[in-house]
Amino acid sequence: MELANRHLLLGITGGVAAYKAAELARELQRRGATVQVVMTEAATRFIGPPTFQALTGQPVFTDQWDPRIDNNMAHIELTRRADAILIVPASADFLAKLAHGLADDLLSTLCLARNCPLLVAPAMNREMWAQAPTRRNIAQLQADGVRVLGPGSGDQACGETGMGRMLEPAELAEDIAAHFTAQRLAGRQVLITAGPTFEPIDPVRGITNLSSGKMGFAIARACRQAGATVTLIAGPTALPTPRGVARVDVRTARQMHDAVMLSLADANALADVFISVAAVADWRVANASASKLKKSDDGQPPQLVFAQNPDILATVAARANAPYCVGFAAESEDLERHGQEKRARKGVPLLVANIGHETFGRDDNELLLIDAQGSHRLPRASKTELAARLVQEIAGRLAEPGRSSASR
Ligand code: C5P
């Protein structure tokens, strides 16, 4: 779990978004963290400490003079155990205090006494967010090394719409997890294909496959968490877009090919890495009908004629100045030999074979990495964990001596 063994101090200040901190506490624990809650007096007007006590299984602190800490050093004791302090929500008033180093209650005092990173999730009315003092305070906090998460834009509890809306708990949890992820792909551009393709027979029918897109989406997320700028070209799937990933939806193999080529032609986003996870249809229906095919009176079924689709991966790998290319393969037997053959045929440095062909749609997987040196196995794990392992492997290969500093 990505936040295993992390001790997070969750500071809650006075704002209506305080109720979302309860969901965040759960989300952080689900990812393996232990969560210690400290609330300001104003926060307790919005949500009660027992809620957090019950959710986290830890006593909640609100008072600098809490008799449960025998030396009256709550502000020191609590921060020394923390890997990070998260202020969720961070009110305009609390941000102003932080920016000026005020320490007049337990939470502000322990922020000043901390020796760990501080992350804040502002939440306030759009006018409060836009005001010069708040702008100054945010700039000061950023200059001081405080990570500011959000805010987003949208409906506000006051009935207005605009900037200042706190990020959702799931978004905050993603950003917090990224904070603890080694930024192995910082500054890199990664292009990924994922999911199945759909080849029409007529306007309502088509040929597709059982790819769920889960592995490709997990890899897109892992690359993003590791600091890369990620473009994800996805065939038809209902999966949610990973946070911070630019997604392009396509249906057919040819659309996927065109979207990949368009992305590679973008001089401002030259891909360093191309990871081809999509289960691309090898053939399309060459005589697809523009209108719905009807049963014929003589009972004869339609005759479909197939045409070969472009091999996107091989085309990208053959380009001059190609990005570092990673292919996927689903072989049923003699994985290593077939994998090496496919690696050579596609012209890619790294091929990732699914071990066993029952991977489609599952949440776990087992992989065999095949490169010029041979092969090694990534044992069965969740697709999320495997994606993180694969990112390490790719980042390690990018950093190998001999690859140009431009990394391409
Ligand atoms: O040839 P095969 O389909 O087994 O190769 C699988 C690898 O090639 C995957 O990485 C897949 O995304 C990619 N591929 C492609 N375009 C195709 C067929 C496969 O990019 N038309």
Residues whose N, C-alpha, C, O or C-beta is under 5 A from the ligand:
A	BS01	C5P	S276 V277 A278 A279 V280 A281 D282 N309 P310 D311 I312 L313 V326 G327 F328 A329
